[in-house]
């Protein structure tokens, strides 16, 4: 049986916040709806209201302010892929967005919805992590800006409270000379949820030393997160195959530490190591 609710479409962000201030605990927010529509068909939505914020212009802006990139939470993956500002300073996010679902999903799915859903396999979330993204969360009476890593606290779990809304993301842009890559493993090449995904960005000093490396892994861990021990293996070093393999082993060790040993570990351990090797080789060797 499908869920029954009253559909509300506010005309402004303030109208949306006023509604959430009065009826937040009884309201489910609709952004892209790619996950929500499945829940509705299953009858899993028990709230009285569904608040559609997907067309609010305040949530659809892209701008650079004081050297930081701000992307609206209601931007679709297709809009992310086609935005020249995002492409110039956050190309790994564009690459990740291009891997999401099908064309139809990319046309309606949003960054805000991806984070609020908190699926461990969210491709865009993994890419946001290497940009040290912060999440701007607004309620009727207060607002806060927190690191993405503090907002997603587990599979399908966030710190979002009833009456709160993700409005935009703050990203650290990539400077000149950065290399980037996004890799994923899935059951099929398209239209499939990632079993493992990896976002990596790096910069090499003219003397050949790795100046910066940011590596994030998703789906293989409860939530996407930076692999700092692997990053430290290469930072300040001249990259070679031995160091890359060492970094890959540190990623698989961290994966097991965070997720525990599961039936899939026998497959995922060599798979994540292979994907890390492929990503880092693309950044620093090939």
C-alpha positions as CSV (number, residue, x, y, z in Angstrom):
1,X,0.0,0.0,0.0
2,X,1.3,3.4,-1.0
3,X,2.0,6.1,1.6
4,X,-0.7,8.8,2.0
5,X,0.3,12.4,2.7
6,X,-0.3,16.0,1.8
7,X,2.0,17.4,-0.9
8,X,3.4,20.9,-0.2
9,X,5.4,23.0,-2.6
10,X,6.7,26.3,-1.1
11,X,7.5,29.2,-3.3
12,X,10.5,30.4,-1.3
13,X,13.1,29.1,1.2
14,X,11.6,31.2,3.9
15,X,8.1,29.7,3.3
16,X,9.7,26.2,3.5
17,X,11.4,27.1,6.7
18,X,8.2,28.5,8.2
19,X,6.4,25.3,7.3
20,X,9.1,23.2,8.9
21,X,9.1,25.3,12.0
22,X,5.5,24.6,12.5
23,X,5.2,21.0,11.2
24,X,8.8,19.7,11.0
25,X,8.3,16.4,13.0
26,X,5.4,15.6,10.7
27,X,7.2,16.4,7.4
28,X,9.4,14.6,5.0
29,X,11.5,16.7,2.7
30,X,11.5,16.0,-1.1
31,X,14.5,17.1,-3.1
32,X,15.2,14.8,-6.1
33,X,12.9,12.0,-4.8
34,X,14.8,9.2,-6.4
35,X,15.0,7.3,-3.0
36,X,11.8,8.9,-1.5
37,X,9.6,7.7,-4.3
38,X,10.6,4.1,-3.7
39,X,9.7,4.5,0.0
40,X,6.4,6.1,-0.9
41,X,5.5,3.1,-3.2
42,X,6.4,0.8,-0.4
43,X,4.2,2.7,2.1
44,X,7.2,3.5,4.3
45,X,6.4,7.2,4.6
46,X,4.2,7.8,7.6
47,X,4.5,11.6,7.9
48,X,1.5,13.8,7.2
49,X,3.3,16.1,4.8
50,X,5.9,15.9,2.0
51,X,7.6,19.2,1.4
52,X,9.0,19.6,-2.2
53,X,12.0,22.0,-2.1
54,X,13.5,20.9,-5.5
55,X,12.5,24.1,-7.4
56,X,13.6,26.6,-4.8
57,X,16.0,29.0,-6.5
58,X,17.8,29.7,-3.2
59,X,18.9,26.1,-3.2
60,X,20.1,26.0,-6.9
61,X,23.0,28.4,-7.0
62,X,26.7,27.9,-7.7
63,X,29.1,30.6,-6.7
64,X,32.7,31.1,-5.5
65,X,32.9,33.3,-2.4
66,X,36.2,34.2,-0.7
67,X,37.9,31.4,-2.5
68,X,35.4,28.7,-1.6
69,X,32.9,26.9,-3.9
70,X,29.3,26.9,-2.8
71,X,26.9,24.5,-4.5
72,X,23.1,24.5,-3.8
73,X,21.6,21.4,-2.3
74,X,18.9,21.2,-4.9
75,X,21.3,21.0,-7.9
76,X,20.8,17.9,-9.9
77,X,23.6,15.7,-11.0
78,X,23.1,16.8,-14.6
79,X,23.3,20.4,-13.6
80,X,26.5,19.7,-11.6
81,X,28.0,17.9,-14.7
82,X,27.2,20.9,-17.0
83,X,28.2,23.7,-14.7
84,X,31.5,25.4,-15.9
85,X,32.4,26.7,-12.4
86,X,32.1,23.2,-10.8
87,X,34.0,21.7,-13.7
88,X,36.9,24.1,-13.3
89,X,37.4,23.7,-9.5
90,X,35.8,20.5,-8.6
91,X,36.1,18.1,-11.6
92,X,36.1,15.0,-9.5
93,X,32.6,15.9,-8.3
94,X,31.6,16.2,-12.0
95,X,33.1,12.8,-12.7
96,X,31.3,11.2,-9.8
97,X,28.0,12.8,-10.8
98,X,28.3,11.3,-14.2
99,X,28.5,7.8,-12.7
100,X,25.2,8.1,-10.8
101,X,22.3,5.9,-11.9
102,X,20.8,6.6,-15.3
103,X,20.2,9.7,-17.3
104,X,16.7,10.0,-15.8
105,X,18.1,9.7,-12.3
106,X,20.8,12.2,-12.9
107,X,18.2,14.7,-14.2
108,X,16.3,14.7,-10.9
109,X,18.6,13.4,-8.2
110,X,20.3,16.1,-6.0
111,X,23.4,16.6,-3.9
112,X,21.2,17.4,-0.9
113,X,19.1,14.3,-1.2
114,X,22.3,12.2,-1.6
115,X,23.7,13.5,1.7
116,X,20.4,13.4,3.6
117,X,19.8,9.8,2.5
118,X,23.3,8.9,3.7
119,X,23.7,5.7,1.7
120,X,27.2,4.3,2.1
121,X,27.3,3.9,-1.7
122,X,26.6,7.5,-2.5
123,X,29.0,8.4,-5.3
124,X,28.7,12.2,-4.9
125,X,29.3,12.0,-1.2
126,X,32.6,10.3,-1.7
127,X,33.7,13.1,-4.1
128,X,32.5,15.8,-1.7
129,X,34.7,14.3,1.0
130,X,38.0,14.9,-0.8
131,X,36.9,18.6,-1.1
132,X,36.7,18.8,2.7
133,X,33.0,19.7,2.2
134,X,30.9,21.4,4.8
135,X,27.2,21.2,5.0
136,X,25.0,24.3,5.6
137,X,21.9,23.2,7.5
138,X,19.1,25.7,8.2
139,X,16.1,25.6,10.5
140,X,13.3,28.0,11.3
141,X,15.2,29.5,14.2
142,X,18.9,28.6,13.8
143,X,21.5,27.5,11.2
144,X,24.7,25.6,11.4
145,X,27.6,24.7,9.1
146,X,29.3,21.4,9.8
147,X,31.9,19.1,8.2
148,X,30.2,16.5,6.0
149,X,32.0,13.8,8.0
150,X,30.1,15.0,11.1
151,X,26.7,15.1,9.4
152,X,26.7,11.5,8.1
153,X,27.2,9.4,11.2
154,X,26.4,5.9,9.8
155,X,24.5,4.0,7.1
156,X,21.3,6.0,6.4
157,X,21.9,8.1,9.6
158,X,22.6,11.8,9.8
159,X,22.5,14.5,12.5
160,X,19.7,16.3,10.7
161,X,16.8,17.1,13.0
162,X,13.1,17.5,12.3
163,X,12.5,20.9,10.8
164,X,16.1,21.2,9.4
165,X,17.0,21.5,5.7
166,X,20.3,21.2,3.9
167,X,20.6,24.4,1.8
168,X,24.1,24.2,0.3
169,X,27.6,22.8,0.4
170,X,30.9,24.6,0.9
171,X,33.8,23.0,-0.9
172,X,37.6,23.6,-1.0
173,X,38.3,24.2,-4.7
174,X,41.2,22.4,-6.4
175,X,44.0,24.7,-7.5
176,X,46.2,24.6,-10.6
177,X,48.1,21.4,-11.2
178,X,45.9,19.1,-9.3
179,X,45.2,15.6,-10.7
180,X,41.9,13.8,-10.0
181,X,40.1,10.5,-10.6
182,X,36.9,8.8,-9.5
183,X,36.7,5.0,-9.7
184,X,33.9,2.5,-8.8
185,X,33.2,-1.2,-8.9
186,X,29.6,-2.3,-9.4
187,X,27.7,-5.3,-10.7
188,X,27.3,-3.6,-14.1
189,X,29.0,-0.7,-15.8
190,X,25.8,1.5,-15.5
191,X,22.5,1.6,-13.6
192,X,24.1,-0.1,-10.6
193,X,24.9,0.9,-7.1
194,X,28.6,1.0,-6.3
195,X,30.1,-1.9,-4.4
196,X,33.2,0.2,-3.8
197,X,33.9,3.8,-5.0
198,X,37.0,5.9,-4.7
199,X,37.6,9.6,-5.2
200,X,41.2,10.9,-5.2
201,X,42.9,14.2,-5.9
202,X,46.6,14.9,-5.7
203,X,49.3,17.4,-6.5
204,X,53.0,16.8,-7.3
205,X,55.7,19.4,-6.5
206,X,58.1,20.2,-9.4
207,X,60.8,18.2,-7.6
208,X,58.6,15.1,-7.9
209,X,57.4,14.8,-4.4
210,X,53.7,14.4,-3.6
211,X,52.6,17.7,-2.3
212,X,49.0,16.8,-1.5
213,X,46.8,13.7,-1.6
214,X,43.2,13.3,-0.6
215,X,41.7,9.8,-0.9
216,X,38.2,8.9,0.0
217,X,36.5,5.5,-0.1
218,X,32.8,4.8,-0.1
219,X,30.5,1.8,0.1
220,X,33.2,-0.4,1.6
221,X,32.9,1.5,4.9
222,X,29.8,2.6,6.9
223,X,30.2,6.2,5.5
224,X,32.6,7.7,3.0
225,X,35.7,9.0,4.7
226,X,39.3,10.1,4.1
227,X,42.0,7.4,4.2
228,X,44.5,9.5,6.1
229,X,47.0,6.7,6.8
230,X,47.2,5.9,3.0
231,X,47.5,9.6,2.2
232,X,50.5,9.9,4.7
233,X,52.3,7.0,3.0
234,X,52.7,9.1,-0.2
235,X,52.7,12.7,0.9
236,X,56.3,14.1,0.8
237,X,57.5,11.1,-1.1
238,X,58.3,10.4,-4.8
239,X,55.5,8.1,-5.8
240,X,56.4,4.5,-6.9
241,X,54.6,1.2,-7.2
242,X,55.9,0.0,-3.8
243,X,54.5,3.0,-2.0
244,X,51.2,2.8,-3.9
245,X,50.8,-0.9,-3.0
246,X,51.6,0.0,0.7
247,X,48.9,2.7,0.6
248,X,46.4,0.3,-0.9
249,X,47.0,-2.2,1.9
250,X,46.5,0.5,4.5
251,X,43.1,1.3,2.9
252,X,42.0,-2.4,3.1
253,X,43.1,-2.6,6.7
254,X,41.2,0.6,7.6
255,X,38.1,-0.8,5.7
256,X,38.2,-4.0,7.8
257,X,38.7,-2.0,11.0
258,X,35.7,0.2,10.4
259,X,33.3,-2.4,8.9
260,X,34.5,-5.6,10.6
261,X,35.0,-9.0,8.9
262,X,32.0,-9.9,6.8
263,X,31.2,-12.6,4.2
264,X,32.0,-10.0,1.5
265,X,35.4,-9.2,3.0
266,X,37.2,-11.9,1.1
267,X,36.1,-10.2,-2.1
268,X,36.3,-6.6,-1.0
269,X,39.8,-6.7,0.5
270,X,41.6,-7.4,-2.8
271,X,39.0,-5.4,-4.8
272,X,39.5,-2.2,-2.8
273,X,43.3,-2.6,-2.9
274,X,43.2,-3.1,-6.7
275,X,41.0,0.0,-7.1
276,X,43.2,2.1,-4.9
277,X,46.3,1.0,-6.9
278,X,44.5,1.9,-10.2
279,X,43.5,5.3,-8.9
280,X,46.8,6.3,-7.4
281,X,48.7,5.0,-10.5
282,X,46.5,7.2,-12.6
283,X,47.3,10.2,-10.4
284,X,51.1,9.8,-10.1
285,X,52.6,7.2,-12.5
286,X,50.6,6.8,-15.7
